[in-house]
Amino acid sequence: MVRGQLCTPKQGSKHVASSKGLEVWAKIKWSSFVVFLFLLAAFTPEARANVTVLLEEPYSYDGALAGTGHTAVYLTRVCAETPVTLRRCNPGEHGVVISRYTRIAGYDWIAIPLVPYLYAVESPEDVPLYADPKLVTFLRDQYRRAHLEDIAPDALGGEMPKGDWYQLVGSSYDRTNYGFEIETTPEQDDGFIVWLNSRPNRASYRFVSRNCADFVRDVLDFYYPKSVSRGAVADLFVSTPKHAAKAVVRYTRRHPDLEFTRFVIPQVPGSVKRSRPVRGVLESVFRAKKYVVVLAAFHPFLAGGVVAVDLVGDRFNPSRNTIVFSLAGEPQDPPTNQEKRTYLKELQTLPGANMDRDTSARGMTWREFEERARPEFDAERQPVLMAPDGNDTVELGITRKSLESEDAPWGLQRGLMITRMKQTLAHSRAPRISSEELHEDWQLLEGIDQARLQKLSKKLDEGNQSVTQRTERTSD
């Protein structure tokens, strides 16, 4: 009787039983969902964190003379509470870059968030597609005024100060950087924060014994003892940036259980002079003919020894088998040679690919605009270039988001993108762009052309409509 009542409800209570059945089913589904979330949280590992040795190519006088470059440490789970105090990162933060400097506010080491360290902006969306020296100086000074006044205060009259503080931000405008990344544990990172925060942070830079590579060696030694030694014979037993990177690679070969990645952070395309290959101590002497000739003239035996050490030394190539760093996620593959040839061929066949002829609506070429332009921030605090043109001012967005503004001259938009793509597709030691970003650049260029055609089509339709209306009024 009970079974019959449960299985075959009365006619009048059909909707009641149905409602109860739905409630039971909902409870079962919700319970299963809660269990699923619990299992997902229990078995999903924490986001992978790393310590990375950044090997930075030389530029300016260092590139022309010594050629040893610079090195720093990048940590993905450690962030900067202040430039001289570390903490754990919050969700969404990109980590911190720490290095030893000389002649900056009396500190031994300074910590800068990753994005401003590379690009002198606060958000990945604000990174410019193209940079000239005026823009680099502007972005560095704006970031200094917002975040580094205690370290680099204004000069008299509120002017930008002189000094080496500019090394703290915008590294990727001056040079190509290479990353050599090893995994870390939460316990290691927490211990490192306590360790470095508790140490005296007073300027103690010495070129031979306490340089930037020695600082990196100390940090790696904290995480992985004896992973990085002092320089080898080829470096006259001086710690160098290149040796630090090479030592990390060798350490991971001896410990294949560690997750290891090597990547390149390309120099931002633009008119800033390109950086040069990074070298060791004797390698710099051997490669610079002006030094070898003088040394051979005054001390031929010593010169022969320098050449011999360089020839038998380990030819470490930091660009070998590198993938391309991305702020959006994991490093990406570089374009293949076939991809680069295809894009370059398509680029050369585009109308107006000659920058000296391709003009804006006002008759200004891209080269002329770049010479006249001054950098500014727009209403959304994104960098733009502005140039006078008669009584008017021409404004051009230079980020991926702002470049497609309807108000920007089409010729200048194309000029920036074509110049950028020619640089990224040129032959180089290391990849200058990832395959995915190259495809995005091409889509952006096509979008600029399509927007131009739509605007012209709209104007043509409006013109035809106006002619039709005048003809109808005349016939009336």
Secondary structure as the mmCIF struct_conf table of DSSP 4:
data_model
#
loop_
_struct_conf.conf_type_id
_struct_conf.id
_struct_conf.beg_label_comp_id
_struct_conf.beg_label_asym_id
_struct_conf.beg_label_seq_id
_struct_conf.end_label_comp_id
_struct_conf.end_label_asym_id
_struct_conf.end_label_seq_id
HELX_RH_AL_P HELX_RH_AL_P1 VAL A 2 CYS A 7
BEND BEND1 THR A 8 THR A 8
HELX_RH_3T_P HELX_RH_3T_P1 GLN A 11 SER A 13
HELX_RH_AL_P HELX_RH_AL_P2 LYS A 14 PHE A 43
BEND BEND2 THR A 44 THR A 44
HELX_LH_PP_P HELX_LH_PP_P1 PRO A 45 ARG A 48
STRN STRN1 ALA A 49 GLU A 56
HELX_RH_AL_P HELX_RH_AL_P3 SER A 60 ALA A 64
TURN_TY1_P TURN_TY1_P1 LEU A 65 ALA A 66
STRN STRN2 HIS A 70 LEU A 75
BEND BEND3 THR A 76 ARG A 77
STRN STRN3 VAL A 78 THR A 82
TURN_TY1_P TURN_TY1_P2 PRO A 83 VAL A 84
STRN STRN4 THR A 85 ARG A 88
HELX_LH_PP_P HELX_LH_PP_P2 CYS A 89 ASN A 90
TURN_TY1_P TURN_TY1_P3 PRO A 91 GLY A 92
STRN STRN5 VAL A 96 ARG A 100
BEND BEND4 THR A 102 ILE A 104
TURN_TY1_P TURN_TY1_P4 ALA A 105 GLY A 106
BEND BEND5 ASP A 108 ASP A 108
STRN STRN6 TRP A 109 PRO A 113
HELX_RH_AL_P HELX_RH_AL_P4 LEU A 114 TYR A 119
BEND BEND6 ALA A 120 SER A 123
HELX_RH_3T_P HELX_RH_3T_P2 PRO A 124 ASP A 126
STRN STRN7 PRO A 128 PRO A 128
BEND BEND7 LEU A 129 TYR A 130
STRN STRN8 ALA A 131 ALA A 131
HELX_RH_AL_P HELX_RH_AL_P5 PRO A 133 HIS A 147
TURN_TY1_P TURN_TY1_P5 GLU A 149 ILE A 151
BEND BEND8 ALA A 152 ALA A 152
HELX_RH_3T_P HELX_RH_3T_P3 LEU A 156 GLY A 158
HELX_LH_PP_P HELX_LH_PP_P3 GLU A 159 PRO A 161
BEND BEND9 GLY A 163 GLY A 163
HELX_RH_3T_P HELX_RH_3T_P4 ASP A 164 LEU A 168
BEND BEND10 VAL A 169 VAL A 169
HELX_RH_AL_P HELX_RH_AL_P6 SER A 171 ASP A 174
STRN STRN9 ASN A 177 THR A 184
HELX_RH_AL_P HELX_RH_AL_P7 PRO A 186 SER A 198
BEND BEND11 ARG A 199 ARG A 199
STRN STRN10 ARG A 206 ARG A 206
TURN_TY1_P TURN_TY1_P6 PHE A 207 SER A 209
STRN STRN11 ARG A 210 ARG A 210
BEND BEND12 ASN A 211 ASN A 211
HELX_RH_AL_P HELX_RH_AL_P8 CYS A 212 TYR A 223
BEND BEND13 TYR A 224 TYR A 224
TURN_TY1_P TURN_TY1_P7 PRO A 225 LYS A 226
BEND BEND14 SER A 227 VAL A 228
BEND BEND15 ARG A 230 ARG A 230
HELX_RH_3T_P HELX_RH_3T_P5 VAL A 233 ASP A 235
TURN_TY1_P TURN_TY1_P8 LEU A 236 PHE A 237
HELX_RH_AL_P HELX_RH_AL_P9 PRO A 241 ARG A 254
TURN_TY1_P TURN_TY1_P9 PRO A 256 ASP A 257
BEND BEND16 LEU A 258 LEU A 258
STRN STRN12 PHE A 260 ILE A 265
HELX_LH_PP_P HELX_LH_PP_P4 PRO A 266 VAL A 268
BEND BEND17 PRO A 269 PRO A 269
STRN STRN13 GLY A 270 GLY A 270
BEND BEND18 SER A 271 VAL A 272
HELX_LH_PP_P HELX_LH_PP_P5 LYS A 273 SER A 275
HELX_RH_AL_P HELX_RH_AL_P10 VAL A 281 ARG A 287
HELX_RH_AL_P HELX_RH_AL_P11 LYS A 289 PHE A 298
HELX_RH_AL_P HELX_RH_AL_P12 PRO A 300 VAL A 312
BEND BEND19 GLY A 313 GLY A 313
TURN_TY1_P TURN_TY1_P10 PRO A 318 ASN A 321
STRN STRN14 ILE A 323 VAL A 324
TURN_TY1_P TURN_TY1_P11 LEU A 327 ALA A 328
BEND BEND20 GLY A 329 GLU A 330
STRN STRN15 GLN A 332 GLN A 332
HELX_LH_PP_P HELX_LH_PP_P6 ASP A 333 THR A 336
HELX_RH_AL_P HELX_RH_AL_P13 ASN A 337 GLN A 348
TURN_TY1_P TURN_TY1_P12 THR A 349 THR A 349
BEND BEND21 LEU A 350 LEU A 350
TURN_TY1_P TURN_TY1_P13 PRO A 351 GLY A 352
TURN_TY1_P TURN_TY1_P14 MET A 355 ARG A 357
STRN STRN16 THR A 359 THR A 359
TURN_TY1_P TURN_TY1_P15 ALA A 361 ARG A 362
BEND BEND22 GLY A 363 GLY A 363
STRN STRN17 THR A 365 THR A 365
HELX_RH_AL_P HELX_RH_AL_P14 TRP A 366 ARG A 372
STRN STRN18 ARG A 374 PHE A 377
TURN_TY1_P TURN_TY1_P16 ALA A 379 GLU A 380
BEND BEND23 ARG A 381 ARG A 381
STRN STRN19 PRO A 383 ASP A 389
TURN_TY1_P TURN_TY1_P17 GLY A 390 ASN A 391
STRN STRN20 ASP A 392 GLY A 397
STRN STRN21 THR A 399 THR A 399
TURN_TY1_P TURN_TY1_P18 ARG A 400 GLU A 404
TURN_TY1_P TURN_TY1_P19 GLU A 406 ASP A 407
BEND BEND24 ALA A 408 ALA A 408
HELX_RH_AL_P HELX_RH_AL_P15 TRP A 410 LEU A 425
BEND BEND25 ALA A 426 ALA A 426
BEND BEND26 ARG A 429 ALA A 430
BEND BEND27 ARG A 432 ILE A 433
HELX_RH_AL_P HELX_RH_AL_P16 SER A 435 SER A 475
#
